[in-house]
């Protein structure tokens, strides 16, 4: 394992984040505050509690997951797309660095950034509502697993995209709508039976449900199913990345 190569790529990616530190920190703080102002005031006044939890506290795991998914995909996709765009990816591929080391460095940096932003979102939410975490180890585990999984997904998008527009295509048109419709701001048990069954086909439901369970011990689906679905998506991303490096798809052409 070439630890020095991993460290070099990782530090370079983290340095790029530090140059936009103010933007990276202010954005999640403002967005979280706005969500609480809008949803807390408009909807919270009509729905005081959900499954025994105040509505303001109920939406916190969904807000964190929303930021975590979007930031993981965005950071990882741009991190690998930019070297392809400027041509420095060929220097990395020709260096004595294996595929797994490249993935660890880029995915690790993207996951680190998204986890930090997720914790910032949690700290901001704590200023508005009382938050309790019943299963802190599970919360950290879901946070790490989700960040790594969707950073890998973002890595795949960064390889697939051949323009800056395509980098935002899947996050904006697919991931964000699925997150909003995945129980971020409501329990799927509040839906009519037909729509509840349809919602179960949304993979983000299992991520948010498992993450919310780690906070309050309540979930829309079984915790084992939530964990299993996340691991399945992780394995799918790993398989796609393995195929990309074996075939050189969009890397060597």
C-alpha positions as CSV (number, residue, x, y, z in Angstrom):
1,X,0.0,0.0,0.0
2,X,1.5,3.3,-1.1
3,X,0.6,5.4,1.9
4,X,2.5,8.5,0.7
5,X,0.6,8.6,-2.6
6,X,-2.7,8.3,-0.8
7,X,-1.7,11.0,1.6
8,X,-0.6,13.3,-1.2
9,X,-3.9,13.0,-3.1
10,X,-5.9,13.3,0.1
11,X,-4.1,16.4,1.3
12,X,-4.4,18.0,-2.1
13,X,-8.2,17.5,-2.1
14,X,-8.6,18.7,1.5
15,X,-6.5,21.8,0.6
16,X,-8.9,22.6,-2.1
17,X,-11.7,22.6,0.4
18,X,-9.8,24.8,2.9
19,X,-9.5,27.5,0.2
20,X,-13.3,27.7,0.1
21,X,-13.7,27.1,3.9
22,X,-16.0,30.1,4.5
23,X,-18.3,29.0,1.7
24,X,-18.2,25.4,2.8
25,X,-19.2,26.3,6.4
26,X,-21.6,29.1,5.8
27,X,-23.7,27.3,3.2
28,X,-24.9,24.3,5.4
29,X,-25.4,26.7,8.4
30,X,-27.7,29.0,6.4
31,X,-29.5,26.2,4.6
32,X,-30.2,24.4,7.9
33,X,-31.4,27.6,9.5
34,X,-33.7,28.3,6.5
35,X,-35.2,24.7,6.7
36,X,-36.0,25.2,10.3
37,X,-37.5,28.6,9.7
38,X,-39.7,27.4,6.8
39,X,-40.5,23.9,7.9
40,X,-40.4,24.5,11.6
41,X,-42.7,27.5,11.4
42,X,-45.0,26.5,8.6
43,X,-45.4,22.7,9.1
44,X,-44.3,22.5,12.7
45,X,-47.2,24.7,13.8
46,X,-49.6,22.1,12.3
47,X,-47.7,18.9,13.2
48,X,-46.4,19.2,16.7
49,X,-45.1,15.6,17.1
50,X,-44.3,12.6,14.9
51,X,-44.0,9.2,16.6
52,X,-43.6,10.9,19.9
53,X,-40.8,13.2,18.7
54,X,-41.2,17.0,18.2
55,X,-41.4,17.8,14.5
56,X,-38.4,20.1,14.6
57,X,-36.3,17.3,16.1
58,X,-37.8,14.7,13.8
59,X,-36.5,16.4,10.6
60,X,-32.9,16.8,11.9
61,X,-31.7,13.3,10.6
62,X,-33.4,14.0,7.3
63,X,-31.6,17.4,7.0
64,X,-28.2,15.8,7.8
65,X,-28.8,13.0,5.3
66,X,-29.8,15.5,2.7
67,X,-26.6,17.5,3.1
68,X,-24.5,14.3,3.4
69,X,-25.8,12.7,0.2
70,X,-25.5,15.9,-1.9
71,X,-22.1,16.9,-0.6
72,X,-20.6,13.4,-0.9
73,X,-21.7,13.1,-4.5
74,X,-20.6,16.6,-5.4
75,X,-17.2,16.5,-3.7
76,X,-16.3,13.1,-5.1
77,X,-17.6,13.7,-8.6
78,X,-15.8,17.0,-9.0
79,X,-12.6,15.7,-7.3
80,X,-12.1,13.0,-10.0
81,X,-13.6,14.9,-12.9
82,X,-11.3,17.9,-12.7
83,X,-8.1,15.9,-13.1
84,X,-9.7,14.3,-16.2
85,X,-10.7,17.7,-17.5
86,X,-7.2,19.2,-17.2
87,X,-5.4,16.0,-18.1
88,X,-3.5,15.4,-14.8
89,X,-5.3,12.1,-14.4
90,X,-2.8,10.5,-16.9
91,X,0.0,11.5,-14.6
92,X,-1.7,9.8,-11.7
93,X,-2.5,6.6,-13.7
94,X,1.2,6.4,-14.9
95,X,2.5,6.9,-11.4
96,X,3.2,3.8,-9.1
97,X,-0.3,4.2,-7.6
98,X,-2.8,1.3,-7.8
99,X,-6.5,1.7,-8.5
100,X,-7.5,1.0,-4.9
101,X,-5.1,3.7,-3.6
102,X,-6.6,6.2,-6.0
103,X,-10.1,5.4,-4.9
104,X,-9.2,5.4,-1.2
105,X,-7.6,8.9,-1.6
106,X,-10.4,10.6,-3.6
107,X,-13.3,8.8,-1.8
108,X,-11.7,9.3,1.6
109,X,-11.3,13.1,1.0
110,X,-14.9,13.5,-0.3
111,X,-16.3,11.4,2.7
112,X,-14.3,13.5,5.2
113,X,-15.7,16.7,3.8
114,X,-19.3,15.5,3.8
115,X,-19.0,14.1,7.3
116,X,-17.6,17.5,8.6
117,X,-20.5,19.3,6.9
118,X,-22.9,16.8,8.4
119,X,-21.6,17.5,11.9
120,X,-21.9,21.2,11.2
121,X,-25.5,20.7,10.2
122,X,-26.1,18.7,13.4
123,X,-24.5,21.4,15.5
124,X,-26.6,24.1,13.8
125,X,-29.8,22.1,14.3
126,X,-29.0,21.8,18.0
127,X,-29.3,25.6,18.3
128,X,-33.0,25.3,17.3
129,X,-34.2,22.1,18.9
130,X,-33.3,19.6,21.6
131,X,-31.6,16.6,20.0
132,X,-30.9,13.3,21.6
133,X,-28.9,10.4,20.2
134,X,-30.0,7.1,21.7
135,X,-27.5,5.0,19.7
136,X,-24.4,7.2,19.1
137,X,-22.2,4.4,17.8
138,X,-24.9,3.4,15.2
139,X,-25.3,7.1,14.3
140,X,-21.5,7.4,13.6
141,X,-21.6,4.1,11.8
142,X,-24.5,5.2,9.5
143,X,-22.8,8.5,9.0
144,X,-19.5,6.9,7.9
145,X,-21.1,4.2,5.8
146,X,-23.4,6.6,3.9
147,X,-20.6,9.1,3.3
148,X,-18.3,6.5,1.9
149,X,-21.0,4.8,-0.2
150,X,-22.2,8.0,-1.8
151,X,-18.7,9.3,-2.3
152,X,-18.1,6.2,-4.3
153,X,-21.3,6.9,-6.2
154,X,-20.0,10.4,-6.8
155,X,-16.7,9.0,-8.0
156,X,-18.6,6.9,-10.6
157,X,-20.5,10.0,-11.7
158,X,-17.2,12.0,-12.0
159,X,-15.8,9.2,-14.3
160,X,-19.0,9.0,-16.4
161,X,-19.6,12.7,-16.9
162,X,-18.0,14.4,-19.9
163,X,-19.1,17.9,-19.1
164,X,-19.7,20.1,-16.0
165,X,-23.4,20.0,-16.7
166,X,-23.5,16.2,-16.4
167,X,-21.9,16.5,-12.9
168,X,-25.0,18.1,-11.6
169,X,-27.5,16.1,-13.7
170,X,-27.9,13.1,-11.3
171,X,-27.6,15.0,-8.0
172,X,-30.1,17.6,-9.0
173,X,-32.6,15.6,-11.0
174,X,-32.5,12.2,-9.1
175,X,-30.8,12.2,-5.7
176,X,-32.3,15.5,-4.3
177,X,-35.9,14.6,-5.3
178,X,-35.5,11.1,-3.9
179,X,-34.2,12.5,-0.6
180,X,-37.1,14.9,-0.3
181,X,-39.5,12.0,-1.1
182,X,-37.7,9.6,1.1
183,X,-39.1,10.7,4.4
184,X,-36.7,13.5,5.2
185,X,-39.5,15.8,6.5
186,X,-42.2,13.2,7.3
187,X,-42.8,9.6,8.2
188,X,-43.9,7.4,5.3
189,X,-46.6,6.0,7.7
190,X,-48.4,9.3,7.2
191,X,-48.9,8.5,3.5
192,X,-51.9,6.6,2.0
193,X,-51.2,2.9,1.7
194,X,-50.6,3.0,-2.1
195,X,-48.0,5.8,-1.9
196,X,-46.4,4.2,1.1
197,X,-45.8,1.0,-0.9
198,X,-44.5,3.1,-3.8
199,X,-42.1,5.0,-1.5
200,X,-40.5,1.7,-0.4
201,X,-38.9,1.5,-3.8
202,X,-37.0,4.7,-3.0
203,X,-33.6,3.5,-1.7
204,X,-33.1,6.8,0.2
205,X,-36.0,5.8,2.5
206,X,-33.8,3.1,4.1
207,X,-30.9,5.4,4.6
208,X,-33.0,8.1,6.4
209,X,-35.0,5.6,8.3
210,X,-31.9,3.8,9.7
211,X,-30.2,7.1,10.5
212,X,-33.3,8.4,12.3
213,X,-33.5,5.2,14.3
214,X,-30.0,5.9,15.7
215,X,-31.3,9.2,17.0
216,X,-34.7,8.4,18.5
217,X,-35.2,4.7,18.2
218,X,-38.0,5.0,15.6
219,X,-37.9,4.0,12.0
220,X,-40.1,3.5,9.0
221,X,-38.5,0.2,8.1
222,X,-36.6,-2.4,10.0
223,X,-33.1,-1.3,10.9
224,X,-31.6,-4.5,9.5
225,X,-33.2,-3.8,6.1
226,X,-31.8,-0.2,6.2
227,X,-28.3,-1.5,6.9
228,X,-28.6,-4.2,4.3
229,X,-29.8,-1.8,1.6
230,X,-26.9,0.5,2.3
231,X,-24.4,-2.3,2.1
232,X,-25.9,-3.5,-1.1
233,X,-25.5,-0.1,-2.7
234,X,-21.9,0.1,-1.4
235,X,-21.1,-3.3,-3.1
236,X,-22.7,-2.1,-6.4
237,X,-20.6,1.0,-6.4
238,X,-17.5,-1.1,-5.6
239,X,-18.3,-3.4,-8.5
240,X,-18.8,-0.5,-10.9
241,X,-15.5,1.2,-9.9
242,X,-13.6,-2.1,-10.3
243,X,-15.0,-2.5,-13.8
244,X,-14.0,1.1,-14.6
245,X,-10.4,0.5,-13.7
246,X,-10.3,-2.9,-15.4
247,X,-11.6,-1.6,-18.7
248,X,-10.2,2.0,-18.5
249,X,-13.7,3.4,-19.2
250,X,-13.4,7.2,-19.6
251,X,-9.9,7.1,-18.0
252,X,-7.6,5.9,-20.8
253,X,-9.4,7.4,-23.8
